[in-house]
Amino acid sequence: MRAVASLLFLLGLSTQAFAQDAITPAPAIELPAEAGAPIALASLKGKVVLIDVWASWCVPCKAAFPAYDEMYRKYKDRGFEVLAVNVDEKRADAERFLRDRRHVLKVVFDPKGEAPLKFKVRGMPTSYLVDKRGNIRFAHEGFTAKDVALYERRIEALLAEAP
């Protein structure tokens, strides 16, 4: 997975943002969590979920991770969840990254890269906003600080929708 993502990064695809406004069902994923039982995306139906596909070696991921954690802290009481899907081949690499970053968002591990295949990830990082009914409503590739306002507008709009 790292070799493919590295190639995409070198080609410049990982720094190009894209937006997906079409409504499509989110693929089913169930991945081992940082602590506790595996987490299935289907178990979060009824909540707005940000799925962030990241790796410890990804430079924009290092900026995105604390921003998504802050978003989680801000909106969690309103029915918002974050699943940070780590795709490092070696879990120890991810654990080193996490040890230096205090967080409360949910981290799951996908060393085989099954979630990126199901979500058709083209570059790192890529994030998806899933509505309360389990549909992908927004997708974004790359990350800069200016993206925070865009995400927050989308999150607030999805939280305001009826289930």
C-alpha positions in Angstrom: 0.0 0.0 0.0 2.8 2.4 0.9 4.5 2.0 -2.5 1.2 2.8 -4.3 0.5 5.8 -2.1 4.1 7.0 -2.5 3.7 6.8 -6.3 0.5 8.8 -6.1 2.1 11.4 -3.9 5.1 11.7 -6.3 2.7 12.2 -9.2 1.1 15.1 -7.4 -2.3 13.5 -6.9 -2.2 13.5 -3.2 -2.1 17.3 -3.0 -5.0 17.9 -5.4 -8.3 18.3 -3.6 -11.4 16.9 -5.1 -14.9 17.1 -3.9 -17.6 14.5 -4.3 -21.0 15.8 -3.9 -22.9 12.8 -5.4 -24.6 10.7 -2.7 -23.2 7.1 -2.8 -23.5 4.4 -0.1 -20.3 4.0 2.0 -18.6 0.6 1.6 -18.7 -1.7 4.5 -15.6 -1.7 6.6 -14.7 -3.3 9.9 -11.2 -2.8 11.3 -9.3 -3.4 14.5 -9.3 -0.4 16.8 -6.5 1.2 18.7 -8.0 -0.1 21.9 -10.9 -2.6 22.2 -13.0 -4.5 19.7 -13.0 -3.9 15.9 -15.1 -1.0 14.7 -17.6 -1.4 11.9 -18.7 1.6 9.9 -22.2 0.3 9.9 -22.3 0.5 13.7 -22.0 4.3 13.4 -25.2 4.7 11.4 -27.2 7.6 12.7 -24.1 9.7 13.2 -22.1 11.8 10.8 -18.7 10.2 10.3 -15.5 11.5 9.0 -13.3 8.7 7.6 -9.7 9.8 7.3 -7.3 7.5 5.5 -3.7 8.3 6.7 -0.2 6.9 7.3 2.6 7.9 9.6 4.9 8.7 6.7 2.4 11.1 5.0 3.4 14.7 5.5 -0.1 16.3 5.0 -1.5 13.6 7.3 0.6 14.9 10.2 -1.2 18.3 9.9 -4.7 16.7 9.3 -4.6 14.4 12.3 -4.8 17.1 15.0 -7.3 19.1 13.0 -9.6 16.1 12.7 -9.1 15.4 16.4 -10.2 19.0 17.2 -13.2 18.7 15.0 -14.2 15.5 16.8 -13.9 17.2 20.2 -16.0 20.1 18.9 -18.8 18.1 17.3 -18.9 14.7 19.1 -21.7 15.7 21.5 -23.9 16.4 18.4 -23.5 12.9 16.9 -20.1 13.3 15.0 -17.5 10.5 14.9 -14.1 10.3 13.3 -12.5 7.0 12.1 -8.8 7.6 11.4 -7.9 4.6 9.2 -4.2 4.0 9.4 -2.7 2.1 6.5 0.9 1.7 7.7 2.2 -1.8 6.9 3.8 -2.0 10.3 1.5 -1.1 13.2 4.5 0.0 15.2 5.0 2.9 12.8 1.5 4.1 13.5 1.9 3.6 17.2 5.0 5.7 17.3 3.1 8.5 15.4 0.2 8.2 17.9 2.4 8.2 21.0 3.5 11.8 20.2 -0.1 13.0 19.5 -2.7 13.1 22.2 -6.0 12.3 20.6 -9.6 11.2 21.4 -10.7 10.3 17.9 -11.1 6.6 17.0 -8.0 5.1 15.3 -8.4 1.8 13.3 -5.7 -0.1 11.5 -5.8 -1.4 8.0 -2.2 -2.6 7.1 -3.6 -4.6 4.0 -5.2 -1.4 2.6 -8.7 -2.9 2.2 -10.5 0.3 3.1 -8.6 2.4 0.6 -9.5 -0.1 -2.1 -13.2 -0.1 -1.1 -13.3 3.7 -1.0 -11.2 4.0 -4.2 -8.5 6.3 -2.5 -6.2 7.9 -5.0 -3.8 9.7 -2.7 -2.9 10.5 0.9 -4.6 11.8 2.9 -8.1 11.3 1.7 -11.2 11.9 3.8 -14.9 11.1 3.4 -17.9 12.5 5.2 -20.6 9.9 5.7 -24.1 11.1 6.5 -26.4 9.6 9.2 -27.9 7.2 6.7 -24.5 5.7 5.7 -24.0 7.6 2.4 -20.8 9.3 1.3 -21.7 13.0 0.9 -18.3 14.6 0.5 -14.8 13.4 -0.3 -11.6 15.4 -0.2 -8.0 14.6 -1.1 -5.1 16.3 0.5 -5.1 18.7 3.5 -4.2 22.3 4.3 -5.2 24.4 7.2 -7.7 26.3 5.0 -9.6 23.0 4.6 -10.8 23.1 8.2 -13.5 25.7 7.5 -14.7 23.7 4.5 -15.0 20.5 6.6 -16.8 22.3 9.4 -19.4 23.8 7.1 -20.1 20.3 5.7 -20.2 18.7 9.1 -22.6 21.3 10.4 -24.9 20.9 7.4 -24.9 17.1 7.8 -25.5 17.2 11.5 -28.5 19.5 10.9 -30.1 16.9 8.6 -32.8 14.5 9.8 -31.7 10.9 10.2 
